[in-house]
Every structure is written in structure tokens, then in C-alpha cells.
Amino acid sequence: MRDILTITLNPALDIATETPVMAAGAKLRCHESQESAGGGGVNISRAIRFLGGHSKAFVALGGFIGQRLQADLLAEKVEVECFEFDGETRQNFSVIEINTQHQYRFVLPGPKWSDEVVKQSLAAINKGLPTAGIVVLSGSFPTGVSADYVADLQAICRAKQNQLLVDTSGEVLTDLVRKPVNLDILRMDKAESEVLAGRALNTHIEAAQFAQHLVQSGVAKTVIMARGKAGSCLANKDTQLHCSCEAPKVVSAIGAGDSFVGGFTLSLASGSSDAEALRYATASASAAVMTAATDLCHQDAVNHLLPNSALTIL
């Protein structure tokens, strides 16, 4: 089993609750809330733990909220390496409207990083990197951190023979496509891929072809495109794959993407092929939508869904 390190630069304390009706101007009386550590890499480490694996979570934390987030991770027996900075870790909120079962998600921006903090974080990561492992950089970036961070991280990962998986969005993702650094693995969702393509990608064949175009353009050696309930596509220079796995019920979409990456990374670290890892990841994402709000995939559900995780070579 290869070592896994997840990196979360902009984590959040996730708060989830319910209210009968969402209405402007009124005081919305909410039910008891649930609290959990959140942010891309944080949730990926949590998912790996729920799936019976182990990873180390490098997490940038600040202030009282950062302390609460760290305590939540430790309570879930996730190994944490803290990078402390001046400032306050953000909070995110999700509210389910009981009458309609619509879910509303409120995402705060988080703190701003100086150039010095950026340098310090890269030095701290380099110090704690495994050798010949898998490193996952996932989630939003703090203000002040650009796509150059990813290029610098790729360089220090390769120096120690680590494979880097990046799952991000917005301007950073756009810049990674404009100025390719040949990442090991890049993952994005349907909306992000269509923005980059400049057109709708209506079928998994179109999505896989665009993913392979990004590979051929030097963006990454492997590109994964999530397509919600329609599954995910994976492409490298030789292969285009699609995998889907329908969940018997959908409770909350929160955490599906992070559960996918957790399942993919854990499977890859155990020696699986890209195709096998894609099947396991797709089942992990489907298992996650069956759980409430801040919960993620569960190993029993993944094992139950895995036989229905249908893989197609395109």
C-alpha cells in the first residue's frame, strides 16, 4: 500500500441543518445542526478512513474554528498535520428545506494568504511528503494563492516520486489548462469541463474525448470528468473509460465528489489499475449520496454497490 497525503489549503467547518420553508426576510427556525470537518482534502481523508484505509491530512488551520475542525478530525481518527497561520478558518452552511427537500449551500471565501505564508506552506508540505506515494490537492484555494502553487507542488512531488492528483476549480483550474504543467491526474466536474470546452458536453463520449484532448495538450497524464448521476469519464493517452453506478436513493449530494476521489486514491494506492480504481471510486460516490449532509461514503454500502459499477471502454 502506497502512502497517501491529502492537502487542504482552505478547509471549512461544515454546519448542516434543516428548516420547514426557506423564505426571505423571515426568521428561519432550524432543527438541531450537525458539524463536521470539511474542505476537499479533509473530506477525502475522511472518506479514505470510512473506507477502511489510512492517509495523512495536511490542513491549514487558524483561530478557534480551526481548533474545532482539528478536534473533529481527530475524533474521526484521521491523522492530521497542521499548518498554522494567522487568521480564522472559514465555515460553510447547508440547509435542507423540509417541505421540498431542496438543499441550499452557503460557501464562505476564507482567509487571504500572503506570499510568505504561501512559501511557508510549500516548505511544510515538502518536509512531510512521503516517497513514492500519492498526494491529493483538493478544494478551493485561499485568496492570494495562484495556479503557480500547483506547478511548485508538482515539482516537489516528482522529486520524491510521488503521484499528484489535483481536484480544484475556478481560475486556478482555468490557468492549469492555459499553462499546462503535465499533472499526473486532474479531476473536474461537468460544469467546470464545459466552461473549459466552451460548449456543452452532452454525452459521456463527448466528455471522454475532451478529457483526452486535455491529455494530448499536456494538461495532465490522466484526466477525470465527473458527470453527476451519469457517472464519470477517465482518459489517458491510450484509453477512454466511462463508469456509472446508480444509487438506490439520493439523500444529499454533498461529499460525493470527495468520496469519489477518496475511493479512487485508496484503490490506486493499493495497486489497482485506473479502470479498477474508477469502478471503486464511482461506487464510493454513489454510496455518499445515500448519506445525510456532512456524512460521506460507508464501506458496506460501497461493497454492496460495487458489482453494479458498470465500466465501459469507449
Sine and cosine of phi, psi and omega as CSV:
sin_phi,cos_phi,sin_psi,cos_psi,sin_omega,cos_omega
0.00,0.00,0.80,-0.59,0.03,-1.00
-0.98,0.18,0.52,-0.85,0.05,-1.00
-0.93,0.36,0.53,-0.85,0.02,-1.00
-0.83,-0.56,0.77,-0.64,0.12,-0.99
-0.85,-0.53,0.84,-0.54,0.11,-0.99
-0.98,-0.21,0.53,-0.85,-0.03,-1.00
-0.82,-0.57,0.81,-0.58,0.04,-1.00
-0.81,-0.59,0.95,-0.32,-0.02,-1.00
-1.00,0.07,-0.45,0.89,-0.07,-1.00
-0.74,-0.67,0.90,0.43,-0.05,-1.00
-0.94,0.34,0.12,-0.99,0.01,-1.00
-0.52,-0.86,0.51,-0.86,0.20,-0.98
-1.00,0.04,0.92,-0.39,-0.08,-1.00
-1.00,0.03,0.80,-0.60,0.03,-1.00
-0.90,-0.43,0.79,-0.61,-0.01,-1.00
-0.82,-0.57,0.66,-0.75,0.02,-1.00
-0.47,-0.89,-0.05,-1.00,0.01,-1.00
-0.70,-0.71,0.46,-0.89,0.10,-0.99
-0.57,-0.82,0.52,-0.86,-0.06,-1.00
-0.85,0.52,-0.75,0.66,-0.06,-1.00
-0.62,-0.79,0.69,-0.72,0.13,-0.99
-1.00,0.03,0.81,-0.58,-0.02,-1.00
-0.52,-0.85,0.65,-0.76,-0.01,-1.00
-0.95,0.31,0.65,-0.76,0.12,-0.99
1.00,0.04,-0.45,0.89,-0.06,-1.00
-1.00,0.05,0.39,-0.92,0.16,-0.99
-0.97,0.23,0.86,-0.51,-0.05,-1.00
-1.00,-0.09,0.95,-0.30,-0.02,-1.00
-0.97,0.23,0.89,-0.45,-0.10,-0.99
-0.98,-0.22,0.41,-0.91,0.11,-0.99
-0.97,0.23,0.08,-1.00,0.02,-1.00
-0.84,0.55,0.66,-0.75,-0.08,-1.00
-1.00,-0.03,0.36,-0.93,0.12,-0.99
-0.92,-0.39,0.61,-0.79,-0.04,-1.00
-0.82,-0.57,0.67,-0.74,0.08,-1.00
-0.42,-0.91,0.38,-0.92,0.08,-1.00
-0.94,0.35,0.67,-0.74,-0.05,-1.00
-0.65,-0.76,-0.01,-1.00,-0.14,-0.99
0.93,-0.37,0.53,-0.85,-0.15,-0.99
-0.74,0.68,-0.91,0.43,-0.05,-1.00
-0.90,0.44,-0.58,0.82,0.05,-1.00
-0.86,0.50,-0.76,0.65,-0.01,-1.00
-0.92,0.40,-0.53,0.85,0.04,-1.00
-0.92,0.40,-0.68,0.73,0.08,-1.00
-0.90,0.44,-0.63,0.78,0.06,-1.00
-0.88,0.47,-0.70,0.71,0.00,-1.00
-0.89,0.46,-0.68,0.73,0.03,-1.00
-0.86,0.50,-0.65,0.76,0.04,-1.00
-0.90,0.44,-0.71,0.71,0.01,-1.00
-0.89,0.45,-0.45,0.89,-0.01,-1.00
-1.00,0.03,0.08,1.00,0.06,-1.00
1.00,0.00,0.17,0.99,0.00,-1.00
-0.97,-0.23,-0.12,-0.99,-0.02,-1.00
-0.68,-0.73,0.63,-0.78,0.11,-0.99
-0.51,-0.86,0.24,-0.97,0.16,-0.99
-0.95,-0.31,0.71,-0.71,-0.02,-1.00
-0.96,-0.28,0.93,-0.37,0.13,-0.99
-1.00,0.08,0.89,-0.46,-0.13,-0.99
-0.75,-0.66,0.78,-0.63,0.08,-1.00
-0.99,0.12,0.87,-0.49,-0.12,-0.99
-0.76,-0.65,0.59,-0.81,0.06,-1.00
-0.53,-0.85,0.55,-0.83,0.14,-0.99
0.95,0.30,-0.16,-0.99,-0.05,-1.00
-0.91,0.40,-0.63,0.77,0.00,-1.00
-0.91,0.42,-0.61,0.80,0.06,-1.00
-0.87,0.49,-0.63,0.78,0.03,-1.00
-0.91,0.42,-0.66,0.75,0.03,-1.00
-0.90,0.44,-0.65,0.76,0.00,-1.00
-0.89,0.45,-0.70,0.72,0.03,-1.00
-0.88,0.47,-0.66,0.75,0.01,-1.00
-0.89,0.46,-0.64,0.77,0.03,-1.00
-0.89,0.45,-0.66,0.75,0.01,-1.00
-0.91,0.41,-0.69,0.72,0.00,-1.00
-0.90,0.43,-0.57,0.82,0.04,-1.00
-0.90,0.43,-0.49,0.87,0.04,-1.00
-1.00,0.00,0.13,0.99,0.05,-1.00
0.89,0.46,0.60,0.80,0.13,-0.99
-1.00,-0.07,0.80,-0.61,0.03,-1.00
-0.95,0.32,0.81,-0.59,-0.11,-0.99
-0.87,-0.49,0.72,-0.69,0.20,-0.98
-0.92,-0.40,0.94,-0.35,-0.11,-0.99
-1.00,0.05,0.71,-0.71,0.21,-0.98
-0.93,-0.37,0.95,-0.31,-0.10,-1.00
-1.00,-0.01,0.64,-0.77,0.02,-1.00
-0.63,-0.78,0.32,-0.95,0.07,-1.00
-0.97,0.23,0.80,-0.61,-0.04,-1.00
0.67,-0.74,-0.06,-1.00,-0.07,-1.00
-0.86,-0.52,0.77,-0.64,0.11,-0.99
-0.88,0.47,0.60,-0.80,-0.08,-1.00
-0.98,0.18,0.17,-0.99,0.15,-0.99
-0.83,-0.55,0.53,-0.85,0.15,-0.99
-0.85,-0.52,0.44,-0.90,-0.04,-1.00
-0.76,-0.65,0.63,-0.77,0.17,-0.99
-0.76,-0.66,0.67,-0.74,-0.04,-1.00
-0.76,-0.65,0.80,-0.59,0.11,-0.99
-0.99,-0.11,0.80,-0.60,0.11,-0.99
-0.99,0.14,0.93,-0.36,-0.16,-0.99
-0.87,0.48,-0.64,0.77,-0.06,-1.00
-0.89,0.46,-0.56,0.83,-0.05,-1.00
-0.93,-0.37,-0.26,0.97,-0.12,-0.99
0.91,0.42,0.30,0.96,0.13,-0.99
-0.96,0.29,0.59,-0.81,-0.02,-1.00
-0.92,-0.40,0.76,-0.65,0.00,-1.00
-0.92,-0.39,0.77,-0.64,-0.09,-1.00
-0.86,-0.51,0.82,-0.57,-0.05,-1.00
-0.92,-0.40,0.89,-0.46,-0.12,-0.99
-0.90,-0.44,0.87,-0.49,0.00,-1.00
-1.00,0.02,0.41,-0.91,-0.14,-0.99
-0.97,0.26,-0.56,0.83,-0.04,-1.00
1.00,-0.03,0.01,-1.00,-0.11,-0.99
-0.97,0.25,0.23,-0.97,0.08,-1.00
-0.98,-0.18,0.69,-0.72,0.00,-1.00
-0.98,-0.22,0.63,-0.78,0.13,-0.99
-1.00,0.09,0.23,-0.97,0.05,-1.00
-0.86,0.51,-0.58,0.82,-0.02,-1.00
-0.92,0.40,-0.66,0.75,0.03,-1.00
-0.90,0.43,-0.63,0.78,0.05,-1.00
-0.85,0.53,-0.75,0.67,-0.01,-1.00
-0.89,0.45,-0.68,0.73,-0.02,-1.00
-0.89,0.45,-0.62,0.78,-0.02,-1.00
-0.92,0.39,-0.66,0.75,0.03,-1.00
-0.90,0.44,-0.64,0.77,0.04,-1.00
-0.90,0.44,-0.65,0.76,0.02,-1.00
-0.92,0.40,-0.65,0.76,0.04,-1.00
-0.90,0.44,-0.72,0.70,-0.02,-1.00
-0.85,0.52,-0.63,0.78,-0.01,-1.00
-0.90,0.43,-0.57,0.82,-0.07,-1.00
-0.98,-0.20,0.13,0.99,-0.03,-1.00
-0.91,0.41,0.64,-0.77,0.16,-0.99
-0.97,0.26,0.02,-1.00,0.11,-0.99
-0.91,-0.41,0.76,-0.65,0.00,-1.00
0.84,0.54,0.59,0.81,0.04,-1.00
-0.96,-0.28,-0.33,-0.94,0.06,-1.00
-0.84,-0.54,0.80,-0.60,0.01,-1.00
-0.93,-0.37,0.74,-0.67,-0.03,-1.00
-0.87,-0.49,0.88,-0.47,0.10,-1.00
-0.96,-0.27,0.90,-0.43,-0.12,-0.99
-0.61,-0.79,0.57,-0.82,0.06,-1.00
0.96,-0.30,0.02,-1.00,0.00,-1.00
-0.96,0.29,0.30,-0.95,0.02,-1.00
-0.97,-0.23,0.55,-0.83,0.13,-0.99
-0.89,0.45,0.45,-0.89,0.13,-0.99
-0.85,0.53,0.72,-0.70,-0.04,-1.00
0.98,-0.21,-0.11,0.99,0.03,-1.00
-0.93,-0.37,0.83,-0.55,-0.09,-1.00
-0.95,-0.30,-0.04,-1.00,0.04,-1.00
-0.91,0.42,-0.33,0.94,0.07,-1.00
-0.86,0.52,-0.48,0.88,0.03,-1.00
-0.86,0.51,-0.65,0.76,-0.03,-1.00
-0.92,0.40,-0.67,0.74,0.03,-1.00
-0.88,0.47,-0.67,0.74,0.03,-1.00
-0.91,0.42,-0.65,0.76,0.01,-1.00
-0.92,0.40,-0.65,0.76,0.04,-1.00
-0.85,0.53,-0.66,0.75,-0.02,-1.00
-0.90,0.43,-0.70,0.71,-0.04,-1.00
-0.96,0.28,-0.46,0.89,0.08,-1.00
-0.93,0.38,-0.71,0.71,-0.03,-1.00
-0.92,0.39,-0.49,0.87,0.03,-1.00
-0.89,0.47,-0.43,0.90,0.02,-1.00
-0.92,-0.40,0.34,0.94,0.10,-0.99
0.88,0.48,0.54,0.84,0.07,-1.00
-1.00,-0.04,0.53,-0.85,0.10,-0.99
-1.00,-0.06,0.77,-0.64,-0.05,-1.00
-0.95,-0.31,0.82,-0.58,0.11,-0.99
-0.95,-0.33,0.80,-0.61,-0.02,-1.00
-0.89,-0.45,0.76,-0.64,0.06,-1.00
-0.72,-0.69,1.00,-0.10,-0.03,-1.00
-0.64,-0.77,-0.16,-0.99,-0.11,-0.99
-0.45,-0.89,-0.09,-1.00,0.12,-0.99
0.91,0.42,-0.56,-0.83,-0.08,-1.00
-0.89,0.45,-0.58,0.82,0.00,-1.00
-0.88,0.47,-0.73,0.69,0.02,-1.00
-0.88,0.47,-0.69,0.72,0.02,-1.00
-0.86,0.51,-0.69,0.73,-0.01,-1.00
-0.92,0.39,-0.55,0.84,0.03,-1.00
-0.92,0.39,-0.45,0.89,0.06,-1.00
-0.99,0.10,-0.61,0.79,0.01,-1.00
-0.93,0.37,-0.62,0.78,-0.03,-1.00
-0.83,-0.55,0.98,0.18,-0.12,-0.99
-0.89,0.47,0.63,-0.77,0.07,-1.00
-0.85,-0.53,0.22,0.97,0.04,-1.00
0.81,0.59,0.86,0.50,0.07,-1.00
-0.86,0.50,0.33,-0.94,0.08,-1.00
-0.95,0.31,-0.79,0.61,-0.01,-1.00
-0.64,-0.77,0.73,-0.68,0.06,-1.00
-0.80,-0.60,0.76,-0.65,0.03,-1.00
-0.86,-0.51,0.59,-0.81,0.05,-1.00
-0.52,-0.86,0.27,-0.96,0.02,-1.00
-0.99,-0.11,0.02,-1.00,-0.10,-0.99
-0.88,0.48,-0.73,0.69,-0.03,-1.00
-0.88,0.47,-0.68,0.73,0.00,-1.00
-0.90,0.44,-0.67,0.74,-0.03,-1.00
-0.91,0.41,-0.59,0.81,0.00,-1.00
-0.95,0.31,-0.53,0.85,0.11,-0.99
-0.90,0.44,-0.70,0.71,0.00,-1.00
-0.92,0.39,-0.61,0.79,-0.01,-1.00
-0.97,0.26,-0.41,0.91,-0.05,-1.00
0.96,0.27,0.33,0.94,-0.01,-1.00
-0.30,-0.95,0.23,-0.97,0.08,-1.00
-0.96,0.29,0.64,-0.77,0.11,-0.99
-0.93,-0.36,1.00,0.05,-0.22,-0.97
-0.98,0.20,-0.39,0.92,-0.03,-1.00
-0.83,-0.56,0.32,-0.95,0.03,-1.00
-0.93,0.37,-0.40,0.91,0.07,-1.00
-0.93,0.38,-0.70,0.72,0.04,-1.00
-0.89,0.46,-0.65,0.76,0.00,-1.00
-0.90,0.43,-0.70,0.71,-0.02,-1.00
-0.91,0.41,-0.61,0.79,0.03,-1.00
-0.91,0.41,-0.64,0.77,0.04,-1.00
-0.93,0.36,-0.61,0.79,0.06,-1.00
-0.86,0.51,-0.69,0.73,0.00,-1.00
-0.93,0.36,-0.52,0.85,0.10,-0.99
-0.87,0.49,-0.66,0.75,0.04,-1.00
-0.91,0.42,-0.61,0.79,0.07,-1.00
-0.88,0.48,-0.75,0.67,-0.03,-1.00
-0.91,0.41,-0.40,0.92,0.02,-1.00
-0.99,0.10,-0.03,1.00,0.04,-1.00
1.00,0.08,0.23,0.97,-0.01,-1.00
-0.94,0.34,-0.70,0.71,0.01,-1.00
-0.35,-0.94,0.39,-0.92,0.05,-1.00
-0.95,0.31,-0.56,0.83,0.04,-1.00
-0.72,-0.69,0.73,-0.69,0.03,-1.00
-0.83,-0.55,0.76,-0.65,0.04,-1.00
-0.90,-0.43,0.73,-0.68,0.03,-1.00
-0.86,-0.52,0.90,-0.43,0.05,-1.00
-0.98,0.18,0.62,-0.78,-0.04,-1.00
-0.76,-0.65,0.56,0.83,0.05,-1.00
0.89,0.46,-0.68,-0.74,-0.05,-1.00
-0.92,0.38,-0.20,0.98,0.05,-1.00
-0.99,0.12,0.02,1.00,0.07,-1.00
0.99,-0.13,-0.44,-0.90,-0.03,-1.00
-0.63,-0.78,0.46,-0.89,0.08,-1.00
-0.91,-0.41,0.55,-0.84,0.07,-1.00
-0.73,-0.68,0.69,-0.73,0.05,-1.00
-0.66,-0.75,0.62,-0.78,0.23,-0.97
-0.78,-0.62,-0.24,-0.97,-0.10,-0.99
-0.93,0.37,-0.38,0.93,-0.09,-1.00
-0.94,-0.33,-0.37,0.93,-0.24,-0.97
-0.68,-0.73,0.56,-0.83,0.19,-0.98
-0.83,-0.56,0.81,-0.59,-0.04,-1.00
-0.81,-0.58,0.47,-0.88,0.15,-0.99
-0.71,-0.71,0.64,-0.77,0.04,-1.00
-0.64,-0.77,0.66,-0.75,0.04,-1.00
-0.67,-0.74,0.44,-0.90,0.01,-1.00
-0.41,-0.91,0.96,-0.30,-0.08,-1.00
-0.98,0.21,0.77,-0.63,0.06,-1.00
-0.98,0.18,0.68,-0.74,0.00,-1.00
-0.91,0.41,-0.40,0.92,0.07,-1.00
-0.48,-0.88,0.47,-0.88,0.01,-1.00
-0.87,-0.50,0.87,-0.50,0.01,-1.00
-0.97,-0.25,-0.74,0.67,-0.02,-1.00
-0.43,-0.90,0.70,-0.72,0.02,-1.00
-0.99,0.14,-0.20,0.98,-0.03,-1.00
-0.89,0.46,0.77,-0.64,0.07,-1.00
1.00,-0.03,-0.08,1.00,-0.03,-1.00
-0.91,0.42,-0.72,0.70,0.00,-1.00
-0.90,0.44,-0.68,0.73,0.01,-1.00
-0.92,0.38,-0.58,0.81,0.07,-1.00
-0.92,0.40,-0.61,0.79,0.08,-1.00
-0.85,0.53,-0.78,0.62,-0.04,-1.00
-0.90,0.44,-0.63,0.78,0.05,-1.00
-0.87,0.49,-0.72,0.69,0.02,-1.00
-0.91,0.42,-0.67,0.75,0.00,-1.00
-0.89,0.45,-0.73,0.68,-0.04,-1.00
-0.90,0.43,-0.71,0.70,0.00,-1.00
-0.88,0.47,-0.68,0.73,0.01,-1.00
-0.91,0.41,-0.68,0.73,0.02,-1.00
-0.90,0.45,-0.66,0.75,-0.01,-1.00
-0.90,0.43,-0.44,0.90,-0.01,-1.00
-1.00,0.09,-0.01,1.00,0.07,-1.00
0.97,-0.24,0.12,0.99,-0.01,-1.00
-0.95,0.32,0.39,-0.92,0.12,-0.99
-0.96,0.26,0.20,-0.98,0.07,-1.00
-0.84,0.54,-0.65,0.76,-0.03,-1.00
-0.91,0.42,-0.71,0.70,0.02,-1.00
-0.91,0.42,-0.65,0.76,0.02,-1.00
-0.91,0.42,-0.60,0.80,0.03,-1.00
-0.90,0.43,-0.65,0.76,0.03,-1.00
-0.89,0.45,-0.72,0.69,-0.03,-1.00
-0.91,0.41,-0.64,0.77,0.01,-1.00
-0.91,0.42,-0.63,0.77,-0.01,-1.00
-0.92,0.40,-0.65,0.76,0.08,-1.00
-0.91,0.42,-0.58,0.81,0.02,-1.00
-0.91,0.41,-0.66,0.75,0.03,-1.00
-0.90,0.43,-0.67,0.74,0.02,-1.00
-0.91,0.42,-0.60,0.80,0.04,-1.00
-0.91,0.42,-0.56,0.83,-0.04,-1.00
-0.93,0.38,-0.60,0.80,-0.03,-1.00
-0.95,0.33,-0.21,0.98,0.03,-1.00
-1.00,0.09,-0.10,1.00,-0.04,-1.00
-0.95,-0.30,0.30,-0.95,-0.07,-1.00
-0.98,0.20,0.56,-0.83,0.19,-0.98
0.42,0.91,-0.98,-0.20,-0.13,-0.99
-0.99,0.11,0.04,1.00,0.05,-1.00
-0.98,0.21,0.25,-0.97,-0.03,-1.00
-0.78,-0.63,-0.38,-0.93,-0.02,-1.00
-0.95,0.31,0.46,-0.89,0.08,-1.00
-0.86,-0.50,0.62,-0.79,-0.13,-0.99
-0.85,0.52,-0.67,0.74,0.00,-1.00
-0.88,0.48,-0.67,0.74,0.00,-1.00
-0.92,0.40,-0.64,0.77,0.03,-1.00
-0.88,0.47,-0.72,0.69,0.01,-1.00
-0.88,0.48,-0.58,0.81,0.03,-1.00
-0.94,0.35,-0.62,0.79,-0.07,-1.00
-0.99,0.13,-0.40,0.91,-0.13,-0.99
-0.81,0.58,-0.67,0.74,0.02,-1.00
-0.87,0.48,-0.39,0.92,0.00,-1.00
-1.00,-0.07,0.10,1.00,0.01,-1.00
-0.99,0.13,0.99,-0.16,-0.19,-0.98
-1.00,0.00,0.88,-0.48,-0.03,-1.00
-0.97,-0.23,0.72,-0.70,0.03,-1.00
-0.80,-0.61,0.73,-0.68,0.14,-0.99
-1.00,-0.01,0.85,-0.53,-0.11,-0.99
-1.00,0.04,0.00,0.00,0.00,0.00
